[in-house]
């Protein structure tokens, strides 16, 4: 009798462990980062944070790949899809679109998601951002700050700048919004802009930033992935202001990071995974902006009066009261 009772207890224990295991291992996800890799303190790191949050909140397991060249995307996507063990495979970055398009066709039953680009396939959910909104907010902040005379990091010139990683539509939309935001505050503010040509060249980012500072800029936004780390370094050396990108980069130069143009990739990754786990996967375009809390800014060194103005502008944007161009030529 005692032996039978012990057996029953053991069986119940095994059953509970099985159930618990099923809860803890709720799903499995694979993620392929952009070529800048982890450690960019920006886009990729934010996506990785989203994976860690999903593991904590939903109990998922995940695998990852860090390609160093665009040519590697298709290989990693194929390897992950071939296993047929993932509930979702996530591509991070616009330049994975071509590779994902091919792989999605070969594995029609595999669910995919891509962040920052659209891939028009029935098994792909595309998460893209209203980039011009983020740029506009940062342009407003930069213009308000560059006209202040009470800070030694600001010079008498009304010149600000933005350095993009590559000349692509989403970066141009950010730059267009930045220029429009600055002009919204003061039409006399001059905006310099240039492109690194890479997401992973901090030395070139620094070189371009130093050139802009020499031309009179006192605030530069580095919208350039890992290349933006060079922009931050230049601002720190010159004791000027810099605006970070995608994540809060204030800790990299606490006396010089004015604010950050936040792209909440972590939230996007979390949303994409949750939809799959809830059996609510939706292929097609998911357009996210300030209203969806997918884009924004951080306070960091911003004076209170500028924060107040930015919040007023945010409300107007959400209500559709401000028209923002997404092409630079539409402004110039």
JOBELFEN-V183954 format. One line per field, one symbol per residue. ss: DSSP state (h for helix, s for strand, l for the rest). Layout:
ss=???
This chain:
ss=lhhhhhhhhhhhhhhhhhhhhhhhlllsssssslllllllllhhhhhhhhhhhhhhhhllsssssslllhhhhhhhhhhhhhhllllssssslhhhhhhhhhhhhhlllllssssllllllllsssssslhhhhhhhhhhhhhhhhllllllllllllssssssllllhhhhhhhhhhhhhhhhhllllssssssllllllhhhhhhhhhhhhhllllssssslhhhhhhhhhhhhhhllsssssslllhhhllllssssssslhhhhhhhhhhhhhllllllsssssllllllsssllllllhhhhhhhhhhhhhhhlllllllllhhhll
